[in-house]
Amino acid sequence: MGKAAIKANIPKLDNATPGHIIDEIARLRAEQKALKQLEGIYTEALKGRFPKEYATGCKGDLFVMNPRTSVQERIDSAKVRELLSEEDLKKVIKEVEMTQLIFTALPKE
């Protein structure tokens, strides 16, 4: 499995119905969720069974894994709310409109 094997096949959607597209998005989300869980299982297995390799990196037959640790700074929103007045909070809070697609499985016929 080389780079070409992990590229997604882009479907032709010229004649796809809205229903088909919705079903495909929902199916892909379920697949992503399952794959993310599986990745976590493998990661925990590597970390638990091979802590040295997890910490320093190792290679398989197809890929090399090099761990990278980074530090991120994040705003503690609870602390900000504690320190700022409501008036000051209104000056720094920016509302952003987002659309989220919610999928619910239909009952099987």
N, C-alpha and C positions, 0 to 999 in steps of 0.2 A: 504494500500500500504506500504509494508515493504521494506527492502533493496533489496530483491529478485525482487520486482516489478519494480525497477528502473534500473536494470542491462540490458544491451543491449543483444539481441539475436545475436549471432555470426552466420552469414549465411555460408552455405557450398558453396564455390565458385569453386569447382573442375571443373564443366562443364560450368561455366559462360563465356559468350563471352565478348570480350573487350567492345563492344557496351553496353551490359547490365551493366557492371561495371561502365562505364562512366555515364550512365543514373542514376544509383543509387547514385553515388557520387554527381552529380548535384542536384538530388532530396533531398539528405540529407543536402546539403549546403543551399538550399532554406528553408528547414524545420528548420535548425539551426537559420537562419536569422529571420524567423518568430517567433521562440521561444524566441530569444534574445530580439526582440521588445516587445513581450508579457511580458517577465520578467521585462523589463523597465517600462511598464505600471503599473504592480503590485507593483513594488518597489516605484514608484512615488506616488501611491495611499496610500501605507503604510506610506511613509514619510509625505505626505500632510495631511492625515486624522488622523493618529496616531503618531504624532511626538515623544511622550514620549516612546512608544513601539519601534519605529524605533531607537531611541537613546540608549535605555537600554536593549532591547531584549524582546521577548515574545514567547509563544508557541502556536502551533495549535494543531489539533487532531493527527497529524502524525509527525510533526517536531518541533524542537526548533530553534529559530533564535537568535543568539548572535552577535551583531555588533562588528567588530574589526576595529579600525582605525590604520593605519600605516603611517609612513612618509618615502618617498623614495627620495633618492638623484639621480638626473639625470644630465648628462652633457648637458650644453646649447651649442649645436653645432654652433649656429650663433655667440655666444660670442667667442668660440674657434677659429672660422674662422676669427673673427675680431682681436683677439690677436696674432695669429700665422701667420708667413709668409707662402707662398706657399710651400717653401722648408721644413719647420718644419711640416706643415700639412702632407706632403708626408711621413714623418717618422712615423707618428702615425695613419694614415688611413690604414685600412686593408680591402681589397676587399674580399668579400665572395660570391661565386657563389650559387645561389638558383634557384630551378626550381619551377615555379608556374603553376598550372593547371588552365587554363582559359576555362570556359564552356559557350557556347552560344546555346540558344535554337534553334532547327531546326524549320522551318515553318511547321505548321500542314498540313497534307495531306488532 
